[in-house]
Amino acid sequence: MQKTVSKAKNALQGEIIVPSDKSISHRAIIFSSLACGKSTIKNFSDGQDPKSTLNIFKKLGVEIEQDNDCLTVISNGKLNPSSNILDCGNSGTTMRLLAGVLAGQNFNSVLSGDLSLSNRPMKRIIEPLSLMGAKIDSDNYKAPLKIYGRDLNSIDYKSKISSAQVKSCVLLAGLNTKDFGVTKFTEPYLSRNHTELMLKSMGADIISEGTSAAIRSSKLEPIKMTIPGDVSSAAFFIAAGLIVPNSKIILRNVGLNPTRTGIIEVAKQMGGNIKILDKREVCGEYVGDIQVEYSELHSCEISGEIIPKLIDEIPVLAVLATQAQGETIIKDAQDLRNKESDRIKTIVSELKKLGADIEETEDGMIIRGKLNLKGGHKVRTYNDHRIAMSLYVAGLICEKEILINEFEWVNISFPEFEYLIEKLNNK
């Protein structure tokens, strides 16, 4: 599917509600399926990735009923073997978290995915799970993963990377160890902590301190929760509101977990006019409304401990940086090369086509602004939903229209993306 994007004919004005948080939606399904009883999940994500997680747990014998965006999950806390391969689609979260769950079951499983997912690194989860006693066969540490369920032991694991997926995988395995010891996970910088917050709210014996989280084998209680809007989805509108002249928008009911709001911190550091309205706490997660106004931006350096707080937003931050005076440097982001695409290489390559002064480095990129993006070219998404949406935002400020190939990948996380942009652009 090709998508033509023209320069925004108007300022972006009005307010919208962004889609439900994908990360929390995944975890709500996984954890409620492991709990004993009836859970209710409202505002469940409509993205294809969380649907992959949902469909797998149905295959594992969990009773899940869906009424629009409200799910009812009924489970006895136990999973049943599936005779089918468990298809994770394009979702790295599904595969990595499910590996932690399935490694400690009393049956075998096979996790597979699409071509993109099958090329992503799984050594980062296979290694700690193997130290816990898991047996996992793979194709040179790539999917498909054949998991032989067996009793697991607790470990004290020090990760070389900060990753919420790896952390969650290990903690979920630690939830079901047979030695009843403490499984501890420590990372260089604190990654998103939705897993720790939700497990604690469901009665798990879990303690978080600094960049470490420790869990004992625990039984989970069912939950009733409403999932907030996804700040990673909001990031595209934050960027668009800051760079499309005279824009002023409000994004309602967005999750403001401090481990996820790096995009807001950096945008403010660059001079962005962003205000948080009506901040409140819902089910252990901070939620609020984000007001964004067009701003004159300046460059900054993005590196170190803030990277895990905005790793998914770096492609659209690169777009933002093209409109900032000076030289913006992004470092310590080498894990971007292991996403749905090599996001360092892809965003640099495609923004260059549009006229950006941007260069690739081993662990990030350098962007020089402020520049008028010329556009007038075809660009590729590399089957990556975040690259697709980032290029769409860039198209809103290009002098000539652009053509985005493979735009259908937006549906992975944000089927309503174009509709909501057009809604703000037609005020």
C-alpha positions, 0 to 999 in steps of 0.5 A, a space after each residue: 500500500 502506497 500513501 501520498 502525504 502532502 504538506 499540512 494545509 492547516 495548523 493542527 488544532 483540536 484534541 484526540 484520544 490516542 490508542 491504548 497502550 500496547 505494552 500494558 495491553 500485552 501484560 494485562 492479557 498475559 498476567 490475567 491469564 496466569 491469575 486464578 479468577 475473572 479479570 476485566 480489561 477495558 480499553 484494550 489495544 486494537 493493534 495487531 501485536 496485542 491481538 497476537 498475544 490474545 490469540 496465543 492465550 486462547 490457544 493455551 486454553 484461557 477463556 477470553 471474551 471480547 466486547 468491543 475494547 473490553 475483555 473478560 479473562 477467565 482462568 484457573 491460573 494454569 495453561 494447557 498445551 497447544 498442538 499448534 505453533 504459537 504465532 507471535 506475528 510481528 510482536 517481539 514483546 509477545 515472543 520474549 515475554 511468552 518465552 519466560 512464561 512457557 519455559 516453566 510449564 509442564 509441556 512443550 511449545 513452539 513460538 514463531 513469527 513473521 519474517 521480521 520477527 524471525 530475524 530479531 535477536 533472541 539470545 538476550 532471553 535464551 541466555 538467562 532462561 537457560 541459566 534458570 534451567 530452561 531448554 530452548 532450541 532455536 535457529 542460531 538464537 533466532 525464531 522459531 523457538 522450541 521451548 521444552 517446559 521444565 522446572 526452573 530455578 531462581 537466578 541473580 541476573 545482571 543484564 548487559 542491556 536495558 530492556 523491558 522485554 528481557 526483564 519481563 521475560 526473566 521475571 515471568 520465569 521467576 514467577 514460576 520457579 520450583 526452588 521458591 528462591 528470589 529471581 533478581 534482574 539488574 539492568 544498566 539503566 531502568 527500562 519501562 516498569 509496567 511489568 513490575 507495577 502490574 505484578 505488584 498490583 496483582 499480589 506478586 511478591 516483587 520488590 523494585 529498587 533502583 535498576 533491579 527487580 526481584 521476584 519470588 514464585 507467586 500466585 496472581 490475583 485477577 485484576 480490573 483495569 482500564 488501559 491508558 493511551 499509549 505515549 509511544 503513539 502520542 509521540 507522533 502527534 507531539 512531534 507534529 504539533 511542535 513542528 507544524 506552524 501555529 499548531 495547538 493540540 491536546 492528547 487525552 488520557 495518555 499514560 505518563 509512566 516516568 519510564 516512558 516519558 523520555 520523548 516529553 523530557 527531550 522535547 521540552 529540553 529542545 524548547 518544546 511548549 508542552 504542558 501536562 494537564 489533569 495528571 492522575 493515577 489509574 491502577 498504579 500508572 500515571 495518566 494525564 492530558 498532554 497539550 502541545 503547541 508549535 515551538 521554535 526548537 534548538 538542538 540537544 544531546 540524547 544519550 545515557 539513561 534516558 535512551 530506554 525511556 524513548 527508544 521507540 520514539 527515536 525515529 520521530 525524534 530524528 524528524 523533530 531534530 531536523 527542525 531544531 537549530 544546531 546539531 542534535 546528537 543521539 548516542 547509546 541507541 545501538 539497540 535500535 538496530 535490533 527492532 522491526 528494522 535497523 531503525 538507525 539505518 532506515 530513518 537516516 536513509 529515508 530522511 536524507 531522501 527528503 533533504 535532511 542533513 543527517 548521518 548515521 553513527 554506530 550507536 545513533 545519529 547526528 542531525 543538523 537543523 533547522 532545514 526546510 525538508 524538500 520532499 518530492 521522493 518515494 520513501 520506504 518503511 522497511 515493514 516497520 510501523 514506527 518508520 512509516 509514521 515518522 515519515 508521515 510526520 516528516 511529510 507534513 512539513 515537506 515542500 513537495 508531497 512524498 510517497 510512502 511505500 508499505 504504509 500498511 505496516 502502521 496497522 501493527 500498532 496504530 490503525 487509526 493514525 491517519 484518521 486522527 492526523 486528518 482530524 486535527 488537520 481539518 479543523 
